[in-house]
Amino acid sequence: MDGTLPTPPKPRRSRPVRVADEIKQWVVERDLKQGDKLPNETEMIDLFAVSKGTVREAMRILEAQGLIVTRTGPGGGSFVGKVSADRAKSLLANYFYFQDLSIADIYQMRKALEPELAASLAGRLSEEQLDELQTLADRFPEPAHSAEEEKDQHVASLAFHARLSDFSENRLLGFVIAFMARILTDLTVYRRLYQPPNIELWQRGRAHQRQLVDALRAGDAAKARATMASHMAGAEQLMKAQEARLKRQFMGE
């Protein structure tokens, strides 16, 4: 015995799940595109050497994932679908809903990625894009006077970051940042992290976003990176304090 713990066995996957993966691989190997028609049910049975029930269940799995689309009637059948970014984020959000994410977990990622996104966009955005970001940054010129207004401000602030991610040429980077904005929005709402109104968070967030737009407009990558890094660090500190305050209230301290 060398003291090494045995590797736990991988959970066994059902046959329809395995066949669904084989169908995806088959589609990739043939470089099929969105809208291309898939073989019919009889051909699928022959291709993958499985029963009708297994093929149908595999196709239902793929349809639920948005990877195929089924149409009835003349010219109908199963076609290659395309998973939208919103659907992908929803599926990931469902997974992370049960992972008990903390503010620190999310900001560890945000602090690493968002300054680089900001730097990469400096001098690359159109006037229309910059004006849109400016409008988002200027949406709330005064601090909130109620919890409901504070919630709206939190959500709008995160919408600024999600929109910024839409402009990234690196689609993976943009997707991850937009997803973090989404789950942070969800955490803010269902954990009520917007209570009570936090004037400092509003002041710092609005100032940083406006400074960032100025840096992007000027094409100053270094300033854009530094501004976003400062914004992330300050927001994390204030959000953690907000979370701790709510926990104390919940425990009756």
N, C-alpha and C positions, 0 to 999 in steps of 0.2 A: 504494500500500500504506500503510495507516495503522497497521500494527503490531498490529492486533487479530487474535487467534487465531480461526480459524473454529470455529463451534459444532459439536461432534461430533454426528453423526446419532443420533437416538434408535433404540434397538434395535427391530427390526421384530417386532411381536407376531403370533402365529399366528392364523388365522381362528377356531378354537374359543375362544381367549382373548378375542378381540374380541366374539364372539357371547355369551360368558358375561357380559361387561360390559353388553351390550345387554339381556340378560335381566334383570340386576339393575336397570338403569334402568327397564325396563318395569314391574317390580314396584313400584319407588318411585313412579313416576308414577301408578299406580293405587291407591296407599296400601294395598297388601295387607299383611296381618298374619300373624304366626306361625300356621301351621295352614291358611291359605288354600290352596286347590288351584290348581295351575298348569295351563295348557293341555296337552293330550296331545302326543305326539311329532309327529303329522301336522299339528296346528295350529301347533306351533312351527316346523316346516319352512316353512309358508306365511307365518307372521308375519315371520320373519327372512330368508326367501328364500335358504335354504342347504340343504345336503344332509342326509340322515339321519345320516351319520357325524359331520358337524360338530355337529349338535344333540346327539347322544349324548355327544360328547367335551366339549362345553360344559357339559352337565348333570353330567358326572362331575367337572369342575373345581369347579362350585358345590357339589356334594355333599361333595367333599373339604374345602372351606372351611367346611362346616357351614351353608351358606346355604339349602340345600334338603334335604329328606328324602324318600326314595323308599320307598313301601310296595307290596307285591305283594298279590294276592288280591282278593276282592270289596271294592269301595270304595277300591282302591289307586290309585297314581299318584304324581305328584310334588307336594310341598307346600312352602310357605315354611317354612324352619327358623329357628332362632335360634342365633347363635354365642354360646356361653357365655363368660364372662370368663376362665375357665381355658383354654379353647381359644384365645382371642385372645392370651393371654399366652404360650402355648406357641408359637404361630406367630411372634410377635415375638421370643421367646427364640431360636428357630431362626435368625432373621435376624441378631440381634446376636451369636450364638455365633461368627460369622466376622468380627466387626468389631474384635476385640482391645480391648475396653473396659478402661479403667483405673479404679482406685479414684477418681482425681481426676475422671474423666468422670461417674461415678455421683454423687459427692458434690456436684459443681457443681449438679446438678439437685435433689438432696435438700435442700441448704442453701437453695435458692430456694423450694421448694414445701412442705416439711414444717412449717416454722414457721407458715406461713399456714393449713395444715390444722389445726394444733393450736389456733390462735387462733379459727378458725371454729367449733370444736367446744366451746369453753368455755361452760359453763352450758346446753348443749343435749343432753347425753347423759342417758339414764335411769340409775337406780341399778343396774339389771341390767347395763347396758353398762359403767358405771364399775367395778362389782365384777369384771366379766370382765377388764378391763384391769389392775385391781389384782392379780388372781390371776396374770396373765401376768408382771407386773413382779416379783412375789414368788416366782416359780417356783423360782429357784435362790438360796437364802439364803447359800450358801457358794461360794467360788471353786472352779474346777475343779481336780482333782488328776491329770487325765490328758488327753491330746489328744482322746480320744473324748468326755469330759465337756465339754471346751472347745468342741468342735464342736456338741454339743447346746445349749450356752448361746448360741452365736452364732446358731444357727437359731431358738431360742426368742425371742431379742431381736428378730430381724427379724420374727418372727410377731406380736409386739406392734405393730409399725408397720403390718404388713399388715392386722391387725384394726382398728386405728385408721382406716385408709383406708376400710374397709367402712362406717364410720359417716358418711362425708362425704355431704352433700346434693349436692355437685358431683360427678357420676359420672365426669367426665373427670379431675378432680383425683385422685379416689380411685383410679381405674384406673391412672394413671401412677405414683402412689406405691406401689401394691401391686405393680406390675410391677418397679419398681426394687428393692423388697425381695426379689422373686423372683430377679432376676438377680444381686443381691449375695449371696444365699444360695448360688446356683450357683457363683459365683466363689469364695466362701469354701470351699466343699467341694472343688471340683476343683483349686483352686490351693493347698489346704491352708493357708489363712490363719489357721487356728485353732491352728497349731503355732508355738512352744510355748505353753502356757497363759499368758494375759496377765491378771494380777490387776488391773492398773490399768483395763483396758478393762471388766472385769466390774464393778469398783467404780463407775466413772463411769456406765456404762450403766444399772446398776440404780438408782443414786441419781437420775439424771435421769428415768427412767421413773416412779419413785415420786413425784418432785416434780411431774411433769407431770400425773399422775392427781389429785394434790391441787389443782393449779391448775384443771383441768377441772371438778372437783367444786365448787370455790369460784366458778366462773364468771369467773375472772380471765383474760381474753384476753391481756392484755399479758404477764403472767407465763408463760402457756402458750407464747406465741410466743418469749419470751426463753429459756425452759427448753429448748425444742426446738432453737433456734438454737445454744445452747451445747452441747447434746448432739451435734448434727451436726458442729460444728467439732472437738470433742474426738475423736469417733469417727473422723473422717477422718484426723486426725493420727496416731492410734494404728494405724489400719488401714494407712496408708501405711508406717509404721515396720515393721509386721509383714510387709508385702509386701517391703520392702527387705531385711529380715533374711533372709527365705527366699531371695531372689535371691542374696545373698552366700553363703549355705550351698550353694546349687546350683552356684555358680561356684567353690566350694572356697576362698573367702577366709577 
